[in-house]
Amino acid sequence: PVNATLKGPQMMISDLRSATSGSAAADLPLAENVLLLPGGGIYKLKTNVFRPLPKGTFGLILGHSSVALRGLTIIPGIIDSDYVGEILIMVSTSTTLSLLAGEHIAQTLLLSYHPFLALPNERTGGFGSTGRHIFWEMLIKDSRPVLSLIIQGKNFEGLVDTGADVSVISSQQWPQSTHPLQCQFHNGRSVSVTFYIVNIHINIWGRDLLSPLGAFVTIPPATAQIPRALPLKWLTNTPKWVEQWPLPQMKLEALEQLVQKQFQLGHIEPSTSPWNSPVFVIKKKSGKWRMLTDLREVNKCIEPMGALQLGLPSPALIPQNWSLMVLELRDCFFAIPLKLQDRDKFAFTVPVLNHAQPVKRYQWAVLPQGMTNSPTLCQEFIARSLQSLRQEYPNYILYHCMDDLLLAAPSIAERDEFFLKVHEASRLYTLQIAPEKIQKDFFGMVLEQHRIRPRKLQIRRDHLKTLSDFPKLLGDINWLRLLRNLFSTLEGDTALDSPRTLIPLALQELQFVEHLHASQPISFIIFHTHYSPSGVIAQDKGLIEWVFLPNSFSKKLTTYMDKLAFLIQKSHHRILQLSGYEPHQIVTQLTTAQFNENWQISLASFPGSFSNHYPSSKLIDFLRTNAMISHSPISDVPVKGPTIFIDANKNTAGYWTPESSKVLPHSFSSVQPAELWSIYLVLQDFPQIPINIVSDSPYAVLSCLQLPHVSLPLTLKTAIDKLFYQVQQLLLQRSELIFFTHICAHSALPGPLSFGNATIDALLYPIEAAKQEHLLQHTNSKRQAQNIVHSCSICAPFALLFTSPGKVRGQQANQIWQMDVIYISSFGQQKYVHHTIDTYTHFQWATALHSEKADAVITHLLSCFAVMGLPIELKTDNAPAYQSAKLAHFLSQYHITHTFGIPYNSQGQAIIERANHTLREYLEKIKKGEQERFMKPKDILNKTLLTLNFLNIWSKGNLSAAELHFQGKEEDKKILNTPIWYKDKEKGWIPASLIYLGRGYAFISVNNYRFWTPARLIKI
């Protein structure tokens, strides 16, 4: 404590006064001001009260009950009748307290003294309870232990030496003598000793002096180290302070009660930490309040720990007939102390209404709920407490998962002995086993002597009527396995009150799982159940654990053979995980000679045997009666029957044979499902004869080869799922074989296959029919043909352009701009360089931005407007950002016309494409300069634009792009509206007006219609 001593007169016990006339005890006043801090142990407080007690009495020190409400504990003590020293008050505190001199916190009660027979070596005249009195003690450190004695009335200091047989006095302090000398301690006790007088500079007190005094050496037991959680790794030491939000009065009162309870239990402690996290309370279903701490900001500062337990332990691996016990640890988080250096990070504040007084702040001393690493620290702490037991009892089973423990031993007596050891080990780590939680179920499975079953034997189905009723049921059943038919009840309408019913396939019998027989080998038995294979880890005596595949796969068409291979891989991994041994045998109806890549991989390096003989068991015989792998009507070789060619395009799909054909329009968004739909048409029209189908679509052919062996989802959500289902049903219903093959499209090879493929192509693209329609109706088939070619993603890049004369360049500044985006990787995050050029003046502007989306395009255009002005027309390619509604709305606000180039053709953007190439060249040149290599990307870009716009000469008039853009050319003014002749394709040479003349091209006006044309078609 921090003391401030007040000098005052000493008091006798007879001077003390009681608080009231009816008090039986006298108050003990404090002699000085004192500040007590929690965690400081036992404090001795002075009273300035001395002298012996009245004759025939002894004193009992008790605390005032009122001080207990302040968190102060008075330790009761006895004042012996022969005590002559100062009376002290021994206290401890759980909170910070300030006590003033003269304050009465304890009292002494005088009682009648009855003497008892004193034992030898018992002390007399001491303070406190009867016990051995220590007259001299010294903590052994660097300094030597020195003891003062009175020899023959003179003070001597000597070195205490328990290794010396005799005591020695320096000849410099005492003359030679062989007579015993009388030695007296300061407490009055004396003994007669014969000293040796030796010429040394120190005195030595040996065992001949210490032994008659009853001296002994005390080595206290080692201080018990309190087990604590592992220290946390902090990403930052900068305090995080999140303000505490106000709470309603009802919740605030509940919070104060919960905080007081946690404080009394030692789970929290007072704090002045610079960290703070909000706290709040919620009401549980029971009506009780629960306190929660919002640690989201604190969790961001903690380095996450990796998982320590990657799965649940299986109780099926416990040998049969062993005795089991399942335990649960009570309030596990609150039993694990945090490291002292981590506690201040989890501080919180209890708010006060209207800021009427300073708030009370606390910090968690144990694992707080909601901390990101609390589960991992909890698992590690419990595992640490059980580590010695695992080494001491290696032949017993001890499963640990979170706060659940499963004990197993060969007999009940051994199990009970093991339980006591676990209980003691847990107690040493401050962990408590909940007596009411000693149970027979472990993670949803009830453990019996010979088998393991789900906790719920019967499932009530009378209340399963809506969507909201099923998730809890499936959560319970899912402990046993994934049930495909039950999962389908969760699909469909998202309304919680939408009706649901159980189909008959969903009412499955619950299966039991047996215990392990340690002496028997483990096998894996595969059952070819409908939709998906299943298996069981088994022994001759029974089943150990079921193994099932996921309810869905990442691959939409996963064949049954692939699923079998995945099931074997999963079971192999699970058996190794459970037992540490390879499976002795795999039992299935198939053989190792299967033409499947995944099947061969699953059996690679398997050391066990492969069998087709199932064990003799009624349960296994029943499971084998389930549906087997579906029969496939697909042949590996061509069959004797018609050959049918199928094909599809964006609008139509169909098939062709020399005898018949069919072409129908479709509504699919892509050609691939349309090709599959054309096969559906064939299967529908030729159900009972062997056929050969030829297609140029690998997707359609591969899908049909796999469809007889795959399990499709029960809920067909998409159009492709429905098409898969329809084709699969037609394939499975066939009694005749069918052969699929793929042919390359447009190969122009000779032979009937290429001819048939070309024929179906011609049916899908009826050019001859279009010619006949034009002769009859004189429709604009030329424009339609061009649209067909341009809409084809393959032909459009190679198609010749048949466009009417249009506006390529502007005839003045800010008439037509072209814009594009180039990527400069050396600019880092600002690699998206938006580039705009004026098609008349070649003035260009570029900005380096973080994105190429519509927002970035608008930012770039605003920069261009500020430098170049507003254009009349803006031309871009067909990128998504340029086609966005946001950009269209922005350009409409400035009355700017937005046009697009031709898809798959860069010639429509030739000016900006050339400018992009020039911009890249100049950027590379400028970056290689001595000064520029350390410049920022935007500075390099601006310097490049300065060179291109203001320093380079591009036009015939020796003008820079900037001068031409802002001033114009005299030549342009001279040739404006010059009369010329223009050669029209139909009318021949006609009069026109020349507006602009370039190198090889001209901008003219014919009857007030302006357009660009090649220079060879004009005469001046």
Long-range contacts (C-beta under 8 A, 24 or more apart in sequence): 1-34, 1-35, 1-36, 1-37, 1-40, 1-43, 1-45, 2-34, 2-35, 3-32, 3-33, 3-34, 4-32, 4-33, 4-34, 4-101, 5-31, 5-32, 6-31, 6-32, 6-33, 6-101, 8-48, 9-48, 10-48, 10-49, 10-50, 10-51, 11-47, 11-48, 11-49, 11-50, 12-49, 12-50, 12-51, 13-49, 13-51, 13-52, 13-53, 13-54, 13-59, 13-87, 13-108, 13-110, 14-51, 14-54, 15-49, 16-49, 16-108, 18-107, 19-104, 19-107, 23-107, 24-109, 25-62, 25-107, 25-108, 25-109, 25-110, 26-107, 26-108, 26-110, 27-104, 27-106, 27-107, 28-61, 28-87, 28-89, 28-104, 28-105, 28-106, 28-107, 28-108, 29-101, 29-102, 29-103, 29-104, 30-89, 30-99, 30-100, 30-101, 30-102, 30-103, 30-104, 30-105, 31-101, 32-101, 33-98, 33-99, 33-100, 33-101, 34-98, 34-99, 35-96, 35-97, 35-98, 35-99, 36-72, 36-91, 36-93, 36-96, 36-97, 36-98, 36-99, 37-93, 37-96, 38-93, 38-94, 38-95, 38-96, 38-269, 38-270, 40-92, 40-93, 41-92, 42-75, 42-90, 42-91, 42-92, 43-90, 43-91, 43-92, 43-93, 44-88, 44-89, 44-90, 45-88, 45-89, 45-90, 45-91, 45-99, 45-105, 46-86, 46-88, 47-86, 47-87, 47-88, 47-89, 48-86, 49-86, 49-87, 50-84, 50-85, 50-86, 50-87, 51-84, 52-81, 52-82, 52-83, 52-84, 53-79, 53-81, 53-83, 53-110, 54-110, 55-81, 56-81, 56-112, 56-113, 57-81, 57-110, 57-111, 57-112, 57-113, 58-110, 58-111, 58-113, 59-87, 59-108, 59-109, 59-110, 59-111, 60-108, 60-109, 60-110, 60-111, 61-87, 61-89, 61-106, 61-107, 61-108, 62-106, 62-107, 62-108, 62-109, 63-91, 63-105, 63-106, 63-107, 64-104, 64-105, 64-106, 64-107, 67-105, 70-95, 70-97, 71-95, 71-97, 72-97, 72-105, 74-105, 74-106, 77-127, 77-128, 77-129, 78-128, 78-129, 78-130, 79-108, 79-127, 79-128, 80-125, 80-126, 80-127, 80-128, 80-130, 81-113, 82-124, 82-125, 83-125, 83-126, 83-127, 84-125, 85-127, 87-127, 88-127, 94-263, 95-270, 96-270, 121-214, 135-185, 135-186, 135-187, 135-189, 136-185, 147-205, 148-186, 149-183, 149-184, 149-185, 149-205, 150-183, 150-184, 150-185, 150-186, 151-181, 151-182, 151-183, 151-184, 151-195, 152-181, 152-182, 156-203, 157-203, 158-202, 158-203, 158-204, 158-205, 159-202, 159-203, 159-204, 159-205, 160-205, 160-210, 161-204, 161-205, 161-206, 162-207, 162-210, 162-217, 164-204, 164-205, 164-206, 164-207, 165-206, 165-207, 165-208, 166-195, 166-196, 166-206, 166-207, 166-208, 167-193, 167-195, 167-196, 167-203, 167-204, 167-205, 167-206, 167-208, 167-209, 168-195, 168-196, 168-197, 168-198, 168-200, 168-203, 168-204, 168-206, 169-195, 169-196, 169-197, 169-198, 169-203, 170-197, 170-198, 170-199, 170-200, 170-201, 170-202, 170-203, 171-197, 171-198, 171-199, 171-200, 172-199, 172-201, 173-203, 183-209, 185-213, 189-213, 226-337, 226-430, 227-337, 227-381, 227-384, 227-385, 227-428, 227-429, 227-430, 228-336, 228-337, 228-338, 228-339, 228-340, 229-336, 229-337, 229-338, 229-339, 229-367, 229-377, 229-380, 229-381, 230-339, 230-377, 230-380, 230-381, 231-339, 231-341, 231-342, 232-302, 232-303, 232-339, 232-342, 232-345, 232-373, 233-302, 233-303, 234-301, 234-302, 234-303, 234-345, 235-300, 235-301, 235-302, 235-303, 236-301, 239-273, 239-274, 239-275, 240-275, 240-276, 240-277, 240-297, 240-298, 240-300, 240-301, 241-274, 241-275, 241-276, 242-276, 242-277, 242-278, 242-294, 242-297, 243-276, 243-278, 244-276, 244-278, 244-279, 244-348, 244-349, 244-351, 244-359, 245-278, 245-280, 246-351, 247-280, 247-281, 247-351, 249-353, 251-280, 251-281, 251-289, 252-351, 252-353, 254-281, 254-289, 255-279, 255-280, 255-281, 255-289, 255-291, 255-350, 256-350, 257-289, 258-289, 258-290, 258-291, 259-291, 259-350, 259-360, 259-362, 262-291, 262-362, 263-362, 265-334, 266-365, 267-334, 267-364, 267-365, 267-366, 268-362, 268-363, 268-364, 268-365, 269-343, 269-362, 269-363, 269-365, 270-360, 270-361, 270-362, 270-363, 271-343, 271-344, 271-347, 271-361, 271-362, 271-363, 272-361, 273-344, 273-345, 273-347, 273-361, 273-363, 274-344, 275-344, 275-345, 275-346, 275-347, 276-347, 276-348, 276-349, 276-361, 277-346, 277-347, 277-348, 278-348, 279-348, 279-349, 279-350, 292-369, 292-370, 293-346, 293-348, 293-364, 293-368, 293-369, 293-370, 294-370, 295-346, 295-368, 295-370, 295-371, 295-372, 298-345, 298-346, 298-371, 299-370, 299-371, 299-372, 301-345, 302-371, 302-372, 302-373, 304-372, 304-373, 305-373, 305-376, 305-377, 306-376, 307-376, 308-376, 308-379, 308-380, 308-383, 309-379, 309-401, 309-402, 311-577, 312-401, 312-443, 313-399, 313-400, 313-401, 313-406, 314-545, 314-578, 315-399, 315-406, 315-442, 315-445, 315-447, 315-452, 316-452, 316-513, 316-514, 316-515, 316-516, 316-537, 316-544, 316-545, 316-578, 317-516, 317-544, 317-578, 317-579, 318-397, 318-406, 318-408, 318-447, 318-515, 318-516, 319-408, 319-410, 319-515, 319-516, 319-517, 319-518, 320-449, 320-450, 320-514, 320-515, 320-516, 320-517, 320-541, 321-410, 321-449, 321-450, 321-515, 322-397, 322-408, 322-409, 322-410, 322-415, 322-515, 323-408, 323-409, 323-410, 323-411, 323-412, 323-414, 323-415, 324-406, 324-407, 324-408, 324-415, 324-440, 324-447, 325-406, 325-407, 325-408, 325-415, 325-419, 325-438, 326-404, 326-405, 326-406, 326-407, 326-438, 326-439, 326-440, 326-441, 326-442, 326-447, 327-404, 327-405, 327-406, 327-407, 327-419, 327-422, 327-433, 327-434, 327-437, 327-438, 328-403, 328-404, 328-405, 328-433, 328-434, 328-437, 328-439, 329-382, 329-403, 329-404, 329-405, 329-426, 329-431, 329-432, 329-433, 329-434, 330-432, 330-433, 330-434, 330-437, 331-432, 332-378, 332-382, 332-402, 332-403, 332-431, 333-366, 333-367, 333-368, 333-369, 333-374, 333-378, 334-366, 334-367, 335-366, 335-429, 335-430, 335-431, 335-432, 336-366, 336-367, 336-377, 336-378, 336-381, 336-430, 337-365, 337-366, 337-430, 338-364, 338-365, 338-366, 338-367, 346-371, 375-402, 378-402, 378-403, 381-429, 382-429, 382-431, 384-429, 385-425, 385-426, 385-428, 385-429, 385-431, 386-422, 386-425, 388-425, 389-421, 389-422, 389-425, 392-421, 393-418, 393-421, 398-422, 399-442, 401-443, 404-442, 404-443, 406-442, 406-447, 443-479, 444-476, 444-479, 445-479, 445-513, 449-515, 450-514, 450-515, 451-512, 451-513, 451-514, 451-515, 451-542, 452-512, 452-513, 452-514, 452-515, 453-510, 453-512, 453-513, 454-479, 454-480, 454-510, 455-479, 457-510, 461-502, 461-507, 464-500, 464-501, 464-502, 465-499, 465-500, 465-501, 466-496, 466-497, 466-498, 466-499, 466-500, 467-492, 467-493, 467-494, 467-495, 467-496, 467-497, 467-498, 467-500, 468-496, 468-497, 469-500, 470-500, 480-510, 480-511, 480-546, 481-546, 481-548, 482-548, 482-550, 482-551, 483-508, 484-531, 484-532, 484-551, 484-714, 485-714, 487-551, 488-714, 488-715, 491-714, 491-715, 492-715, 511-543, 511-546, 512-543, 513-543, 513-544, 513-545, 513-546, 514-539, 514-541, 514-542, 514-543, 514-544, 515-542, 515-544, 516-544, 516-579, 517-541, 521-584, 521-585, 522-575, 522-579, 522-581, 522-583, 522-584, 523-583, 523-584, 523-585, 523-586, 523-587, 523-615, 524-568, 524-571, 524-572, 524-575, 524-583, 524-585, 524-586, 524-587, 525-587, 525-588, 525-614, 525-615, 525-620, 526-564, 526-567, 526-568, 526-586, 526-587, 526-588, 526-589, 527-623, 527-624, 527-626, 528-560, 528-588, 528-589, 528-626, 528-627, 528-628, 528-629, 529-623, 529-626, 529-627, 530-626, 530-627, 530-711, 531-711, 532-560, 532-563, 532-711, 533-560, 533-563, 533-564, 533-567, 534-567, 535-567, 535-571, 537-571, 537-574, 537-575, 537-578, 537-583, 538-615, 540-615, 543-619, 544-578, 545-574, 545-578, 547-571, 547-574, 552-713, 556-724, 557-703, 557-706, 557-707, 557-710, 557-724, 558-710, 558-711, 559-596, 559-706, 559-709, 559-710, 560-629, 560-630, 560-709, 560-710, 560-711, 561-594, 561-596, 561-598, 561-599, 561-709, 562-596, 562-598, 562-599, 563-711, 564-588, 564-590, 564-599, 564-602, 565-596, 565-598, 565-599, 565-601, 565-602, 566-598, 566-602, 568-602, 568-603, 569-601, 569-602, 572-602, 572-606, 582-606, 582-607, 582-608, 583-608, 584-608, 584-609, 585-609, 585-610, 585-611, 586-610, 586-611, 587-611, 587-612, 587-613, 587-614, 587-615, 588-612, 589-628, 629-709, 630-708, 630-709, 630-732, 631-708, 631-732, 632-708, 632-709, 632-731, 633-708, 633-731, 633-732, 633-734, 633-735, 633-736, 633-737, 633-738, 634-704, 634-705, 634-708, 634-731, 634-737, 634-738, 634-739, 634-740, 635-737, 635-738, 635-739, 636-739, 637-739, 638-692, 638-739, 638-741, 639-690, 639-691, 639-692, 639-736, 639-737, 639-738, 639-739, 640-690, 641-689, 641-690, 641-691, 641-692, 641-736, 642-686, 642-689, 642-691, 642-692, 643-691, 643-692, 643-693, 643-694, 643-752, 643-756, 644-682, 644-686, 644-691, 644-692, 644-693, 644-694, 645-694, 645-695, 645-756, 645-757, 645-759, 645-760, 646-675, 646-678, 646-679, 646-681, 646-682, 646-693, 646-694, 646-695, 646-700, 646-760, 647-675, 647-678, 647-695, 647-696, 647-697, 647-745, 647-757, 647-760, 647-761, 647-764, 648-674, 648-675, 648-677, 648-678, 648-697, 648-764, 649-674, 649-764, 649-765, 650-674, 650-791, 652-764, 653-677, 653-678, 653-681, 653-764, 654-678, 654-681, 654-760, 654-763, 654-764, 655-681, 655-682, 655-685, 655-760, 656-756, 656-759, 656-760, 656-763, 661-760, 661-763, 663-763, 663-764, 668-719, 671-697, 672-697, 672-699, 672-700, 673-719, 673-720, 673-723, 675-699, 675-700, 676-700, 676-703, 676-704, 676-723, 676-724, 676-727, 677-723, 679-704, 679-727, 680-723, 680-726, 680-727, 680-730, 683-727, 683-730, 683-731, 683-734, 683-738, 684-730, 687-730, 687-733, 687-734, 688-735, 688-736, 689-736, 690-736, 690-737, 690-738, 690-739, 691-736, 691-738, 691-739, 692-738, 692-739, 692-741, 693-738, 693-739, 693-740, 693-741, 694-741, 694-742, 694-743, 694-753, 694-756, 694-757, 695-740, 695-741, 695-742, 695-743, 696-742, 696-743, 696-744, 696-745, 696-757, 697-742, 698-742, 701-740, 701-741, 701-742, 703-727, 704-731, 704-740, 705-740, 707-731, 708-732, 790-902, 790-903, 793-904, 796-903, 796-904, 796-905, 797-904, 797-905, 801-902, 801-905, 801-907, 803-902, 805-1011, 805-1012, 805-1013, 806-1011, 806-1012, 807-873, 807-1010, 807-1011, 807-1012, 808-839, 808-911, 808-1001, 808-1012, 809-839, 809-840, 809-911, 809-996, 809-998, 809-1001, 809-1003, 809-1012, 810-838, 810-839, 810-840, 810-872, 810-873, 811-840, 811-995, 811-996, 811-1003, 811-1010, 812-840, 812-968, 813-838, 813-840, 813-841, 813-843, 813-869, 813-964, 813-965, 813-966, 813-968, 814-838, 814-868, 814-869, 814-870, 814-871, 814-872, 815-839, 815-840, 815-871, 815-872, 815-873, 816-840, 816-871, 816-872, 816-873, 816-874, 816-875, 817-864, 817-868, 817-871, 817-873, 817-874, 817-875, 818-874, 818-875, 818-876, 818-909, 818-911, 818-912, 818-915, 819-857, 819-860, 819-861, 819-874, 819-875, 819-876, 819-882, 819-912, 820-876, 820-877, 820-909, 820-912, 820-913, 820-916, 821-852, 821-879, 822-916, 822-919, 822-920, 824-848, 824-920, 824-923, 824-937, 826-927, 826-937, 827-937, 827-941, 828-937, 830-937, 830-938, 832-856, 833-919, 833-941, 834-860, 835-912, 835-915, 835-916, 835-919, 836-860, 836-861, 836-864, 836-868, 836-912, 837-911, 837-912, 837-915, 838-868, 838-871, 838-961, 838-965, 839-911, 840-964, 841-961, 841-964, 841-965, 842-911, 842-915, 842-954, 842-961, 842-964, 843-868, 843-949, 843-961, 843-962, 843-964, 843-965, 844-915, 844-919, 844-945, 844-948, 844-949, 844-961, 845-945, 846-919, 846-941, 846-944, 846-945, 847-941, 848-937, 848-938, 848-941, 852-879, 852-881, 853-881, 854-881, 854-884, 854-886, 854-887, 855-886, 856-881, 857-881, 857-882, 857-887, 858-886, 858-887, 858-890, 861-890, 865-894, 868-965, 870-894, 870-896, 871-896, 872-896, 872-897, 873-897, 873-898, 873-899, 874-898, 874-899, 875-899, 875-900, 875-901, 875-908, 875-909, 876-900, 876-901, 876-909, 877-901, 877-908, 877-909, 878-903, 918-948, 919-944, 919-948, 922-947, 922-948, 972-996, 977-1005, 978-1020, 980-1004, 980-1018, 980-1019, 980-1020, 981-1018, 981-1019, 982-1006, 982-1013, 982-1017, 982-1018, 983-1017, 983-1018, 989-1019, 992-1018, 994-1018, 994-1020
